C-alpha cells in the first residue's frame, strides 16, 4: 500500500509524513521542529526537504525569507492538495478496516492503543 501511495504521489514515505505534519501545523514548522515531530534525524530533514521544495509542495513562509535560522516551512497549494489526498485515502482505509466492528469495541481498542503509546513514549524518554 505504501509503495502504491509513493508511486502515485511521486513522494518518499518520509515526505508523506512531513506533508501530514505540516497540514497539522498550518502556521509552519522549522526544520528542527519537523525533525522533532517526526523523530527524524536533522540531517535527513535537511537533505530531503529540498526535494519537497523543488517539487513545489513546500516553501518557506514568505514573511521569513530574510531570516537566517528557524524559518518555518509551510505547504504550498499543491502541498495542500496532496495533504487532502492523504487525508481522504487514510479515512477510506480506516473506514474499510473498521467496517463491521462494533463502535464499543473500537472505542476500547483505541483507548488501549493510546495508553500503550503514551507508556512507550514515557519509556523512550527515560
ROTOR-852170 format. One record per residue (C-alpha): residue in three letters; residue number from 1; x, y, z. Coordinates in nm, 2 decimals, always signed. Layout:
BEGIN
aa: Ala, i: NUM, px: X, py: Y, pz: Z
...
This chain:
BEGIN
aa: Unk, i: 1, px: +0.00, py: +0.00, pz: +0.00
aa: Unk, i: 2, px: +0.28, py: +0.24, pz: +0.09
aa: Unk, i: 3, px: +0.46, py: +0.17, pz: -0.24
aa: Unk, i: 4, px: +0.13, py: +0.25, pz: -0.43
aa: Unk, i: 5, px: +0.10, py: +0.58, pz: -0.25
aa: Unk, i: 6, px: +0.46, py: +0.67, pz: -0.31
aa: Unk, i: 7, px: +0.43, py: +0.59, pz: -0.68
aa: Unk, i: 8, px: +0.10, py: +0.78, pz: -0.72
aa: Unk, i: 9, px: +0.23, py: +1.09, pz: -0.54
aa: Unk, i: 10, px: +0.59, py: +1.07, pz: -0.65
aa: Unk, i: 11, px: +0.69, py: +1.11, pz: -0.29
aa: Unk, i: 12, px: +0.90, py: +0.91, pz: -0.04
aa: Unk, i: 13, px: +0.74, py: +0.78, pz: +0.28
aa: Unk, i: 14, px: +0.91, py: +1.04, pz: +0.49
aa: Unk, i: 15, px: +0.78, py: +1.31, pz: +0.26
aa: Unk, i: 16, px: +0.42, py: +1.19, pz: +0.31
aa: Unk, i: 17, px: +0.46, py: +1.20, pz: +0.68
aa: Unk, i: 18, px: +0.61, py: +1.55, pz: +0.67
aa: Unk, i: 19, px: +0.32, py: +1.67, pz: +0.45
aa: Unk, i: 20, px: +0.08, py: +1.53, pz: +0.71
aa: Unk, i: 21, px: +0.27, py: +1.71, pz: +0.99
aa: Unk, i: 22, px: +0.27, py: +2.04, pz: +0.80
aa: Unk, i: 23, px: -0.11, py: +2.01, pz: +0.75
aa: Unk, i: 24, px: -0.15, py: +1.97, pz: +1.12
aa: Unk, i: 25, px: +0.07, py: +2.28, pz: +1.17
aa: Unk, i: 26, px: -0.05, py: +2.53, pz: +0.91
aa: Unk, i: 27, px: +0.15, py: +2.81, pz: +1.08
aa: Unk, i: 28, px: +0.45, py: +2.61, pz: +0.97
aa: Unk, i: 29, px: +0.74, py: +2.42, pz: +1.13
aa: Unk, i: 30, px: +1.11, py: +2.49, pz: +1.12
aa: Unk, i: 31, px: +1.34, py: +2.21, pz: +1.01
aa: Unk, i: 32, px: +1.43, py: +2.14, pz: +1.37
aa: Unk, i: 33, px: +1.06, py: +2.12, pz: +1.47
aa: Unk, i: 34, px: +0.98, py: +1.89, pz: +1.18
aa: Unk, i: 35, px: +1.27, py: +1.67, pz: +1.28
aa: Unk, i: 36, px: +1.15, py: +1.66, pz: +1.64
aa: Unk, i: 37, px: +0.78, py: +1.59, pz: +1.55
aa: Unk, i: 38, px: +0.87, py: +1.32, pz: +1.30
aa: Unk, i: 39, px: +1.15, py: +1.18, pz: +1.52
aa: Unk, i: 40, px: +1.38, py: +1.21, pz: +1.21
aa: Unk, i: 41, px: +1.74, py: +1.29, pz: +1.21
aa: Unk, i: 42, px: +1.80, py: +1.66, pz: +1.14
aa: Unk, i: 43, px: +2.04, py: +1.58, pz: +0.86
aa: Unk, i: 44, px: +1.77, py: +1.37, pz: +0.69
aa: Unk, i: 45, px: +1.53, py: +1.66, pz: +0.71
aa: Unk, i: 46, px: +1.79, py: +1.90, pz: +0.57
aa: Unk, i: 47, px: +1.87, py: +1.66, pz: +0.28
aa: Unk, i: 48, px: +1.51, py: +1.55, pz: +0.20
aa: Unk, i: 49, px: +1.31, py: +1.87, pz: +0.25
aa: Unk, i: 50, px: +1.48, py: +2.02, pz: -0.05
aa: Unk, i: 51, px: +1.30, py: +1.76, pz: -0.28
aa: Unk, i: 52, px: +0.96, py: +1.88, pz: -0.15
aa: Unk, i: 53, px: +1.06, py: +2.24, pz: -0.20
aa: Unk, i: 54, px: +1.19, py: +2.17, pz: -0.55
aa: Unk, i: 55, px: +0.86, py: +1.99, pz: -0.64
aa: Unk, i: 56, px: +0.67, py: +2.30, pz: -0.52
aa: Unk, i: 57, px: +0.48, py: +2.12, pz: -0.24
aa: Unk, i: 58, px: +0.66, py: +2.30, pz: +0.05
aa: Unk, i: 59, px: +0.81, py: +2.65, pz: +0.08
aa: Unk, i: 60, px: +0.95, py: +2.88, pz: +0.35
aa: Unk, i: 61, px: +0.70, py: +3.13, pz: +0.49
aa: Unk, i: 62, px: +0.71, py: +3.45, pz: +0.28
aa: Unk, i: 63, px: +0.74, py: +3.67, pz: +0.59
aa: Unk, i: 64, px: +1.06, py: +3.50, pz: +0.70
aa: Unk, i: 65, px: +1.26, py: +3.49, pz: +0.38
aa: Unk, i: 66, px: +1.54, py: +3.72, pz: +0.52
aa: Unk, i: 67, px: +1.56, py: +3.53, pz: +0.85
aa: Unk, i: 68, px: +1.86, py: +3.31, pz: +0.87
aa: Unk, i: 69, px: +1.76, py: +3.04, pz: +1.13
aa: Unk, i: 70, px: +1.43, py: +2.89, pz: +1.23
aa: Unk, i: 71, px: +1.24, py: +2.97, pz: +0.91
aa: Unk, i: 72, px: +0.91, py: +2.80, pz: +0.90
aa: Unk, i: 73, px: +0.82, py: +2.55, pz: +0.63
aa: Unk, i: 74, px: +0.46, py: +2.56, pz: +0.51
aa: Unk, i: 75, px: +0.25, py: +2.37, pz: +0.25
aa: Unk, i: 76, px: +0.20, py: +2.54, pz: -0.09
aa: Unk, i: 77, px: -0.13, py: +2.50, pz: -0.27
aa: Unk, i: 78, px: -0.01, py: +2.17, pz: -0.44
aa: Unk, i: 79, px: +0.11, py: +2.06, pz: -0.09
aa: Unk, i: 80, px: -0.24, py: +2.12, pz: +0.04
aa: Unk, i: 81, px: -0.38, py: +1.91, pz: -0.24
aa: Unk, i: 82, px: -0.15, py: +1.62, pz: -0.16
aa: Unk, i: 83, px: -0.24, py: +1.65, pz: +0.21
aa: Unk, i: 84, px: -0.61, py: +1.63, pz: +0.12
aa: Unk, i: 85, px: -0.55, py: +1.32, pz: -0.09
aa: Unk, i: 86, px: -0.35, py: +1.16, pz: +0.20
aa: Unk, i: 87, px: -0.63, py: +1.25, pz: +0.45
aa: Unk, i: 88, px: -0.91, py: +1.12, pz: +0.23
aa: Unk, i: 89, px: -0.72, py: +0.80, pz: +0.15
aa: Unk, i: 90, px: -0.64, py: +0.74, pz: +0.52
aa: Unk, i: 91, px: -1.01, py: +0.79, pz: +0.61
aa: Unk, i: 92, px: -1.11, py: +0.54, pz: +0.34
aa: Unk, i: 93, px: -0.86, py: +0.28, pz: +0.47
aa: Unk, i: 94, px: -0.98, py: +0.34, pz: +0.83
aa: Unk, i: 95, px: -1.34, py: +0.30, pz: +0.74
aa: Unk, i: 96, px: -1.27, py: -0.02, pz: +0.54
aa: Unk, i: 97, px: -1.07, py: -0.17, pz: +0.83
aa: Unk, i: 98, px: -1.33, py: -0.07, pz: +1.09
aa: Unk, i: 99, px: -1.63, py: -0.19, pz: +0.89
aa: Unk, i: 100, px: -1.83, py: -0.45, pz: +1.08
aa: Unk, i: 101, px: -1.66, py: -0.38, pz: +1.42
aa: Unk, i: 102, px: -1.90, py: -0.25, pz: +1.68
aa: Unk, i: 103, px: -1.83, py: +0.11, pz: +1.79
aa: Unk, i: 104, px: -1.79, py: +0.00, pz: +2.16
aa: Unk, i: 105, px: -1.50, py: -0.24, pz: +2.06
aa: Unk, i: 106, px: -1.33, py: +0.04, pz: +1.85
aa: Unk, i: 107, px: -1.35, py: +0.28, pz: +2.15
aa: Unk, i: 108, px: -1.19, py: +0.03, pz: +2.38
aa: Unk, i: 109, px: -0.93, py: -0.06, pz: +2.12
aa: Unk, i: 110, px: -0.82, py: +0.30, pz: +2.05
aa: Unk, i: 111, px: -0.83, py: +0.39, pz: +2.42
aa: Unk, i: 112, px: -0.60, py: +0.09, pz: +2.49
aa: Unk, i: 113, px: -0.37, py: +0.18, pz: +2.20
aa: Unk, i: 114, px: -0.34, py: +0.54, pz: +2.32
aa: Unk, i: 115, px: -0.25, py: +0.42, pz: +2.67
aa: Unk, i: 116, px: +0.02, py: +0.19, pz: +2.52
aa: Unk, i: 117, px: +0.16, py: +0.46, pz: +2.30
aa: Unk, i: 118, px: +0.18, py: +0.70, pz: +2.60
aa: Unk, i: 119, px: +0.36, py: +0.44, pz: +2.80
aa: Unk, i: 120, px: +0.61, py: +0.36, pz: +2.52
aa: Unk, i: 121, px: +0.68, py: +0.73, pz: +2.48
aa: Unk, i: 122, px: +0.75, py: +0.76, pz: +2.85
aa: Unk, i: 123, px: +0.99, py: +0.46, pz: +2.83
aa: Unk, i: 124, px: +1.17, py: +0.62, pz: +2.54
aa: Unk, i: 125, px: +1.22, py: +0.95, pz: +2.73
aa: Unk, i: 126, px: +1.37, py: +0.78, pz: +3.03
